[in-house]
Amino acid sequence: MAAPAGTTGLRLGRVTSFDATRGLGTVTDDFGAVHAFHATAIADGSRCIDVGTRVSYSLAPGHGGRHEARTVVAFVGTSDDDTG
């Protein structure tokens, strides 16, 4: 089941890529939609996040008319070996 089109509220997902050199990453929500984010969107100010980390985030209009993940908040103690 996909999230409703145009939905920009709070989302839950997992970081699926992150390039610390470029400061760019992607997060895949629980419905399978992929959204880009920049390191400046990481809420704790760390500018780095591990792939596999479970996160909450909001969406906002980004470049090229696509939505970007904003205010990316990591759930403490989560990683790609988390069972859910």
C-alpha positions in Angstrom: 0.0 0.0 0.0 1.4 3.4 -1.0 1.2 6.6 1.0 -1.4 9.1 -0.3 -0.1 11.3 -3.1 0.9 14.7 -2.0 1.3 13.7 1.7 3.9 15.8 3.4 3.3 14.9 7.1 5.6 12.9 9.4 7.0 9.8 7.8 8.8 6.7 9.2 11.6 4.9 7.3 15.2 3.8 7.2 18.3 5.5 5.8 19.2 3.5 2.6 22.3 5.5 1.6 24.5 8.2 2.9 27.6 9.8 1.3 29.4 11.7 4.1 31.7 13.4 1.6 28.9 14.9 -0.4 26.5 15.2 2.6 23.7 13.5 0.6 21.6 10.5 1.4 18.3 8.7 0.8 15.7 7.4 3.1 13.0 4.9 2.2 9.7 5.2 3.9 7.6 2.3 5.2 5.6 2.3 1.9 8.7 2.0 -0.3 9.0 5.6 -1.4 12.5 7.0 -1.6 13.4 10.6 -0.7 16.7 12.4 -0.8 18.1 14.4 2.1 21.1 16.6 2.8 23.3 16.3 5.9 21.9 19.7 7.2 18.5 18.0 7.5 19.8 15.7 10.3 18.1 17.1 13.4 20.8 16.4 16.0 23.3 18.5 14.0 25.8 15.6 13.6 25.9 15.9 9.8 26.4 12.1 9.6 24.0 9.1 9.9 24.5 5.4 9.5 22.9 3.4 6.6 20.1 1.3 8.1 19.2 3.7 10.9 15.5 3.9 11.5 14.3 7.6 11.3 11.3 9.9 11.3 11.2 12.8 9.0 9.0 15.3 7.3 8.8 16.2 3.6 9.1 19.5 1.9 9.3 20.6 -1.7 12.8 20.2 -3.1 14.8 20.7 -6.3 13.1 19.7 -9.5 9.7 19.5 -8.0 10.4 16.4 -5.9 9.9 16.2 -2.2 13.0 16.0 0.1 13.3 14.6 3.6 13.7 17.3 6.2 14.2 17.2 10.0 15.6 13.7 9.9 15.5 12.2 13.5 17.2 8.9 14.3 15.6 6.5 16.6 18.1 5.7 19.4 19.6 2.2 19.2 18.4 1.3 15.7 20.4 -0.1 12.8 20.0 -2.4 9.8 20.1 -5.5 12.0 17.0 -4.2 13.8 14.1 -6.6 13.5 11.5 -4.0 13.4 
